Amino acid sequence: MKRQLPKPSELFELMQFKKPDLNGKRRRLDGALTIQDLARIAKRRTPKAAFDYTDGAAEGELSLHRARQAFEDVEFHPDILKPAEHVDTGTEILGGRSAMPFGIAPTGFTRLMQTEGEIAGAGAAGAAGIPFTLSTLGTTSIEDVKAANPAGRNWFQLYVMREREISYGLVERAAAAGFDTLMFTVDTPIAGARLRDKRNGFSIPPQLSLGTVLNAIPRPWWWIDFLTTPKLEFASLSTTGGTVGDLLNAAMDPTISTEDLAVIREMWPGKLVVKGVQNVPDAARLVDLGVDGIVLSNHGGRQLDRAPVPFHLLPQVVREVGRDATVMIDTGIMNGADIVASVALGAKFTLVGRAYLYGLMAGGRAGVDRMIAILRSEIERTMTLLGVASLAELEPRHVTQLRRLTPVADGSGAARAALAAGEA
């Protein structure tokens, strides 16, 4: 092959340097290509106690690890020669439209993660056309969330507390503000043992120690925001002091029952969803009690460690109640492909909590926008590669759940009987 010296004009054409972006936040967020990237940025920019509250789970964190592993163990089965150049990610959920098959899950203590808190989440959700869920333990009021997302879909997550009148008052306020869905949460009779929080001395308000101060030195921006914005407190509760466990144990009531659900059903004019379902019989019983939907969830692994993996439960629950109620899922979702797999196995909708908070900690409202954009891109790309143009085209045949954990026995003895039959 004949060689020659490169022409200067051709050389300059090949060596075009990218124009530097002097906006640090935009540069940082544009460089985040996955939710894990946002989590790494969040960890650098947030004090350890606040980051660990989001990132951590109960006890050995096995429930969270298994939930994420379940999504990683998905095998997709794409169709070939089936064009899906333009995909529609929209869906009808609980009487309204969502531009994508996920919404923002309820999170507590949110303004401690980053001071824009629920205002950033609600605003970003409204702009993206997806629902936003406000927690009973939120740090922005029901009315202020409505103001931040006036035309969008707002949902409210309810804890039934020892003082029932507090819960009833929140239900009335959410209805008056035009929230269209209520999530009655049933997996928190008491607080789970969140060991990271205990080791960090995490509390509301934050309790300073030498370690806290040393950890804050390289993160002055967080403390400037914290100290120069309105006081951090629960917007819906008058009690604001103590560790997370203290606050939950003081407010929650382990005696809640189907009678409480009936009272809330009578009070609430919109859609009623029960969040925290973890077995098939409970799902069926709730449908008989007249709920509009259920969320398969182990509270992000933050309550009972070694709890069932919601994604593993999904096909069984959909077979049992999917025709009669809206089945949704959360816990462990870190990629748009996780959402696509859930829809393929019958979930009508999904909720993201940690992913939202990683985006919030990484860059406030802009970080939440980036989180949504990442998930949207992953959903669209996964659907296109599978050869499906709409969510309705996703079917169980598109997904195989590869199991690392296989039950060898259960309470009914069915697994033992199956094993015995197989050996025979």
C-alpha positions as CSV (number, residue, x, y, z in Angstrom):
1,M,0.0,0.0,0.0
2,K,1.4,3.4,-1.0
3,R,1.9,5.7,2.0
4,Q,1.8,9.5,2.1
5,L,2.1,12.3,4.5
6,P,-1.4,13.4,5.8
7,K,-2.6,16.6,4.4
8,P,-3.0,19.3,7.2
9,S,-6.6,20.0,6.1
10,E,-7.5,16.3,6.4
11,L,-5.7,16.1,9.7
12,F,-7.7,19.0,11.2
13,E,-10.9,17.4,9.9
14,L,-10.2,14.2,11.8
15,M,-9.1,16.0,15.0
16,Q,-12.1,18.0,16.0
17,F,-12.1,18.7,19.7
18,K,-15.3,18.8,21.6
19,K,-16.2,22.3,22.9
20,P,-15.8,22.3,26.7
21,D,-18.9,22.8,28.8
22,L,-18.2,25.3,31.6
23,N,-21.4,24.4,33.4
24,G,-20.3,21.9,36.0
25,K,-23.7,20.5,36.8
26,R,-24.7,20.0,33.2
27,R,-21.3,18.4,32.4
28,R,-21.6,16.1,35.4
29,L,-25.2,15.0,34.5
30,D,-24.6,14.7,30.8
31,G,-21.7,12.3,31.6
32,A,-24.1,10.0,33.6
33,L,-25.3,7.3,31.2
34,T,-26.9,4.9,33.7
35,I,-28.6,5.1,37.1
36,Q,-25.5,3.6,38.6
37,D,-23.5,6.6,37.2
38,L,-26.0,8.9,39.0
39,A,-25.5,6.9,42.2
40,R,-21.8,7.4,42.0
41,I,-22.2,11.1,41.6
42,A,-24.7,11.2,44.4
43,K,-22.3,9.5,46.7
44,R,-19.5,12.0,46.0
45,R,-21.8,15.0,46.6
46,T,-23.9,13.9,49.6
47,P,-22.9,13.3,53.3
48,K,-22.6,9.6,54.2
49,A,-25.5,9.5,56.5
50,A,-27.9,10.9,54.0
51,F,-26.6,8.9,51.1
52,D,-26.6,5.6,53.1
53,Y,-30.3,6.3,54.1
54,T,-31.1,6.1,50.4
55,D,-28.7,3.5,49.3
56,G,-29.1,1.1,52.3
57,A,-31.6,-1.5,53.3
58,A,-32.5,-3.6,56.4
59,E,-30.1,-5.8,58.3
60,G,-27.8,-7.7,55.8
61,E,-29.5,-6.0,52.8
62,L,-30.3,-9.5,51.3
63,S,-33.7,-8.5,50.2
64,L,-32.4,-5.6,48.2
65,H,-29.5,-7.6,46.7
66,R,-31.8,-10.4,45.7
67,A,-34.3,-8.0,44.1
68,R,-31.6,-6.4,42.0
69,Q,-30.1,-9.8,41.1
70,A,-33.5,-11.0,39.9
71,F,-33.6,-8.2,37.3
72,E,-30.0,-8.9,36.3
73,D,-30.9,-12.5,35.8
74,V,-33.5,-11.7,33.1
75,E,-33.0,-13.3,29.7
76,F,-34.8,-11.5,26.8
77,H,-36.1,-13.2,23.7
78,P,-36.2,-10.7,20.8
79,D,-38.2,-11.1,17.6
80,I,-36.2,-10.6,14.4
81,L,-37.3,-9.1,11.1
82,K,-40.1,-7.3,12.9
83,P,-39.5,-3.5,12.6
84,A,-40.2,-1.3,15.6
85,E,-38.7,1.9,14.4
86,H,-41.0,4.1,16.5
87,V,-42.0,2.8,19.9
88,D,-44.9,4.1,22.1
89,T,-44.0,3.9,25.8
90,G,-47.3,5.3,26.9
91,T,-49.9,3.5,29.0
92,E,-53.2,3.8,30.8
93,I,-52.9,3.4,34.5
94,L,-55.5,3.8,37.3
95,G,-57.8,5.9,35.1
96,G,-55.3,8.1,33.5
97,R,-52.4,8.4,31.1
98,S,-48.7,8.0,31.8
99,A,-46.1,8.7,29.1
100,M,-44.0,5.8,30.4
101,P,-44.7,2.6,32.4
102,F,-43.1,4.0,35.6
103,G,-43.7,6.7,38.1
104,I,-41.8,8.1,41.1
105,A,-42.3,6.1,44.3
106,P,-43.0,7.7,47.7
107,T,-39.8,8.5,49.6
108,G,-39.4,9.9,53.1
109,F,-37.0,12.6,54.4
110,T,-36.5,13.7,50.8
111,R,-35.2,17.2,51.3
112,L,-32.4,15.8,53.5
113,M,-31.1,14.2,50.3
114,Q,-31.1,17.5,48.4
115,T,-33.0,20.6,49.4
116,E,-35.2,20.8,46.3
117,G,-36.7,17.5,47.5
118,E,-40.3,16.7,46.4
119,I,-40.7,19.9,44.5
120,A,-37.9,18.7,42.1
121,G,-39.5,15.2,41.9
122,A,-43.1,16.4,41.3
123,G,-41.9,19.0,38.7
124,A,-39.8,16.6,36.8
125,A,-42.6,14.0,36.8
126,G,-45.1,16.5,35.6
127,A,-42.8,17.6,32.8
128,A,-42.3,14.0,31.7
129,G,-45.9,13.1,31.9
130,I,-45.6,10.4,34.6
131,P,-47.1,10.2,38.1
132,F,-45.4,11.5,41.3
133,T,-46.1,9.9,44.7
134,L,-45.8,11.9,47.9
135,S,-45.0,10.0,51.1
136,T,-46.7,10.5,54.5
137,L,-43.1,11.1,55.7
138,G,-42.4,13.6,52.9
139,T,-40.8,17.0,53.6
140,T,-43.1,19.0,51.3
141,S,-46.8,19.5,52.0
142,I,-49.6,18.0,49.9
143,E,-50.6,21.5,48.8
144,D,-47.0,22.5,47.7
145,V,-46.6,19.3,45.7
146,K,-49.9,20.1,43.9
147,A,-48.6,23.6,43.2
148,A,-45.3,22.2,41.8
149,N,-47.2,19.7,39.6
150,P,-50.6,21.4,39.0
151,A,-51.5,19.7,35.7
152,G,-49.8,16.3,36.3
153,R,-50.9,13.2,38.2
154,N,-50.2,13.3,41.9
155,W,-50.6,10.2,44.1
156,F,-50.4,10.0,47.9
157,Q,-48.9,7.2,50.0
158,L,-50.6,6.7,53.4
159,Y,-49.3,5.2,56.6
160,V,-52.1,4.4,59.0
161,M,-50.8,5.8,62.3
162,R,-51.6,5.1,65.9
163,E,-53.5,8.4,66.0
164,R,-56.0,7.6,63.3
165,E,-57.3,11.1,63.0
166,I,-53.9,12.2,61.6
167,S,-54.2,9.7,58.8
168,Y,-57.8,10.6,58.1
169,G,-56.8,14.3,57.9
170,L,-54.1,13.5,55.3
171,V,-56.6,11.6,53.2
172,E,-59.0,14.5,53.2
173,R,-56.2,17.0,52.3
174,A,-55.0,14.8,49.4
175,A,-58.5,14.5,48.1
176,A,-59.1,18.2,48.4
177,A,-55.8,18.9,46.5
178,G,-56.9,16.7,43.6
179,F,-54.6,13.7,44.1
180,D,-56.1,10.9,42.1
181,T,-54.7,7.7,43.7
182,L,-54.0,6.7,47.3
183,M,-51.4,4.1,48.3
184,F,-52.4,2.4,51.5
185,T,-49.1,1.0,52.8
186,V,-49.2,-2.3,54.7
187,D,-45.6,-3.5,55.1
188,T,-44.5,-1.1,57.9
189,P,-46.1,-2.1,61.2
190,I,-42.8,-1.2,62.8
191,A,-39.5,0.0,61.4
192,G,-37.0,-2.5,59.9
193,A,-33.5,-2.7,61.3
194,R,-31.7,-0.3,59.0
195,L,-28.2,-0.8,60.3
196,R,-26.4,1.8,58.2
197,D,-28.7,4.5,59.7
198,K,-27.9,3.3,63.2
199,R,-24.2,3.2,62.6
200,N,-24.3,6.7,61.0
201,G,-26.4,8.1,63.8
202,F,-28.9,9.2,61.1
203,S,-31.7,11.3,62.6
204,I,-34.0,14.2,61.9
205,P,-32.7,16.8,62.5
206,P,-29.1,15.6,61.7
207,Q,-27.0,15.0,64.8
208,L,-23.5,16.2,64.3
209,S,-20.4,14.3,65.4
210,L,-16.7,14.5,64.6
211,G,-17.2,11.9,61.9
212,T,-20.2,13.9,60.5
213,V,-18.1,17.1,60.4
214,L,-15.1,15.4,58.7
215,N,-17.4,13.8,56.1
216,A,-18.9,17.2,55.4
217,I,-15.7,19.0,54.7
218,P,-15.4,17.9,51.1
219,R,-19.1,18.6,50.5
220,P,-19.6,22.2,51.5
221,W,-22.3,22.7,48.9
222,W,-24.7,20.3,50.7
223,W,-24.3,22.1,54.0
224,I,-24.7,25.5,52.4
225,D,-28.0,24.4,50.8
226,F,-29.1,22.8,54.1
227,L,-28.4,25.8,56.2
228,T,-29.7,28.5,53.8
229,T,-33.1,26.9,52.9
230,P,-36.2,26.4,55.0
231,K,-36.0,24.2,58.1
232,L,-36.1,20.5,57.4
233,E,-39.2,18.9,58.9
234,F,-42.0,16.6,58.0
235,A,-44.7,18.4,56.2
236,S,-47.5,16.1,57.4
237,L,-46.4,15.3,60.9
238,S,-45.8,17.4,64.0
239,T,-43.3,15.0,65.5
240,T,-39.9,15.6,63.8
241,G,-37.2,14.5,66.2
242,G,-35.3,11.2,66.6
243,T,-33.8,8.4,64.5
244,V,-35.7,7.0,61.6
245,G,-36.6,3.9,63.7
246,D,-37.9,6.1,66.6
247,L,-40.1,8.2,64.2
248,L,-41.6,5.1,62.5
249,N,-42.2,3.2,65.7
250,A,-43.9,6.3,67.2
251,A,-46.1,6.9,64.2
252,M,-46.9,3.4,62.8
253,D,-49.4,1.0,64.3
254,P,-48.9,-2.8,64.1
255,T,-52.6,-3.4,64.7
256,I,-53.8,-2.0,61.4
257,S,-56.3,-4.4,59.7
258,T,-58.8,-4.8,56.9
259,E,-61.2,-2.7,59.0
260,D,-58.8,0.3,58.6
261,L,-58.7,-0.4,54.9
262,A,-62.5,-0.3,54.7
263,V,-62.5,3.0,56.5
264,I,-60.0,4.5,54.1
265,R,-61.9,3.0,51.1
266,E,-65.1,4.7,52.3
267,M,-63.3,8.1,52.7
268,W,-61.2,8.1,49.5
269,P,-63.0,9.2,46.3
270,G,-60.2,8.1,43.9
271,K,-58.3,5.0,43.1
272,L,-57.2,2.9,46.1
273,V,-54.0,0.8,45.9
274,V,-52.4,-1.4,48.6
275,K,-48.6,-1.2,48.6
276,G,-46.5,-3.9,50.2
277,V,-48.1,-7.1,49.0
278,Q,-45.8,-10.1,49.2
279,N,-47.8,-13.2,48.5
280,V,-50.5,-14.5,46.3
281,P,-53.2,-15.2,48.9
282,D,-53.0,-11.6,50.2
283,A,-53.3,-10.3,46.6
284,A,-56.5,-12.3,46.1
285,R,-57.9,-11.3,49.4
286,L,-57.3,-7.6,48.7
287,V,-59.1,-7.9,45.3
288,D,-62.1,-9.4,47.1
289,L,-62.0,-6.4,49.4
290,G,-62.5,-4.0,46.5
291,V,-59.1,-2.4,46.0
292,D,-58.3,-1.0,42.5
293,G,-54.7,-2.1,42.5
294,I,-51.8,-3.7,44.4
295,V,-48.1,-3.0,44.5
296,L,-45.8,-6.0,44.9
297,S,-43.1,-4.6,47.1
298,N,-40.9,-5.4,50.0
299,H,-40.4,-1.7,50.7
300,G,-37.1,-1.6,48.8
301,G,-35.7,-4.3,51.1
302,R,-35.9,-1.8,54.0
303,Q,-38.3,-3.7,56.3
304,L,-38.1,-7.5,56.5
305,D,-34.8,-8.8,55.3
306,R,-35.1,-12.1,53.3
307,A,-38.5,-11.0,52.2
308,P,-39.9,-12.4,48.9
309,V,-38.5,-10.9,45.6
310,P,-41.4,-9.0,44.0
311,F,-40.2,-9.7,40.5
312,H,-40.2,-13.4,41.2
313,L,-43.8,-13.2,42.6
314,L,-45.1,-11.2,39.6
315,P,-46.2,-13.9,37.2
316,Q,-48.0,-15.9,39.9
317,V,-49.9,-12.8,41.1
318,V,-50.8,-11.7,37.6
319,R,-52.3,-15.1,36.9
320,E,-54.3,-15.0,40.1
321,V,-55.6,-11.4,40.1
322,G,-54.4,-9.6,36.9
323,R,-57.9,-9.6,35.3
324,D,-59.5,-8.0,38.4
325,A,-56.9,-5.5,39.6
326,T,-54.0,-3.4,38.5
327,V,-50.8,-5.1,39.4
328,M,-47.7,-2.9,39.9
329,I,-44.2,-3.6,41.2
330,D,-41.3,-1.9,42.8
331,T,-38.0,-2.7,44.5
332,G,-34.7,-3.1,42.7
333,I,-35.4,-1.3,39.5
334,M,-32.2,0.3,38.2
335,N,-32.6,0.1,34.4
336,G,-35.3,0.6,31.8
337,A,-34.8,-3.0,30.8
338,D,-36.0,-4.0,34.3
339,I,-39.2,-2.0,33.6
340,V,-39.7,-3.7,30.2
341,A,-39.2,-7.1,31.8
342,S,-41.8,-6.3,34.4
343,V,-44.4,-5.2,31.9
344,A,-43.7,-8.3,29.7
345,L,-44.5,-10.5,32.8
346,G,-47.8,-8.7,33.4
347,A,-47.1,-5.7,35.5
348,K,-49.2,-2.7,34.4
349,F,-46.9,-0.2,36.0
350,T,-43.7,0.2,38.0
351,L,-42.3,2.6,40.6
352,V,-38.8,3.9,41.1
353,G,-37.5,5.2,44.4
354,R,-33.8,4.9,44.8
355,A,-33.2,5.8,41.1
356,Y,-35.1,9.0,41.7
357,L,-33.2,9.9,44.8
358,Y,-29.8,9.2,43.1
359,G,-30.8,11.7,40.5
360,L,-32.0,14.2,43.1
361,M,-28.7,14.0,45.0
362,A,-26.7,14.2,41.8
363,G,-28.2,17.4,40.6
364,G,-31.5,18.5,42.1
365,R,-34.3,18.9,39.6
366,A,-31.9,18.6,36.7
367,G,-30.7,15.3,38.1
368,V,-34.3,14.0,38.3
369,D,-34.8,15.0,34.8
370,R,-31.7,13.1,33.8
371,M,-32.8,10.0,35.7
372,I,-36.1,10.0,33.8
373,A,-34.3,10.6,30.5
374,I,-31.9,7.6,31.1
375,L,-34.8,5.3,31.9
376,R,-36.8,6.5,28.9
377,S,-33.9,5.8,26.6
378,E,-33.3,2.4,28.1
379,I,-37.0,1.5,27.7
380,E,-37.2,2.7,24.1
381,R,-33.9,0.9,23.1
382,T,-34.9,-2.4,24.8
383,M,-38.4,-2.3,23.1
384,T,-36.8,-1.6,19.7
385,L,-34.3,-4.4,20.1
386,L,-37.1,-6.8,21.2
387,G,-39.1,-5.9,18.1
388,V,-42.1,-4.4,20.0
389,A,-43.6,-1.1,19.1
390,S,-45.9,-0.7,22.1
391,L,-46.1,-1.9,25.7
392,A,-49.2,-4.0,24.7
393,E,-47.0,-6.1,22.4
394,L,-44.8,-7.2,25.3
395,E,-45.6,-10.8,26.4
396,P,-44.3,-13.3,28.9
397,R,-42.6,-15.1,26.0
398,H,-40.2,-12.2,25.7
399,V,-38.7,-12.9,29.2
400,T,-37.1,-15.8,31.0
401,Q,-36.4,-15.4,34.7
402,L,-33.1,-17.2,35.4
403,R,-33.2,-18.3,39.0
404,R,-30.3,-18.5,41.3
405,L,-32.4,-19.3,44.4
406,T,-34.7,-22.3,44.0
407,P,-37.0,-23.2,46.9
408,V,-36.4,-26.7,48.3
409,A,-39.4,-26.6,50.7
410,D,-42.3,-24.4,51.7
411,G,-44.9,-24.3,54.4
412,S,-47.4,-26.4,52.5
413,G,-45.0,-29.2,51.7
414,A,-45.8,-28.8,48.0
415,A,-42.1,-28.4,47.0
416,R,-41.2,-31.5,49.1
417,A,-44.0,-33.5,47.4
418,A,-42.8,-32.3,44.0
419,L,-39.3,-33.4,44.8
420,A,-40.5,-36.8,46.0
421,A,-42.6,-37.3,42.8
422,G,-39.6,-36.4,40.7
423,E,-37.3,-38.8,42.5
424,A,-40.0,-41.6,42.1
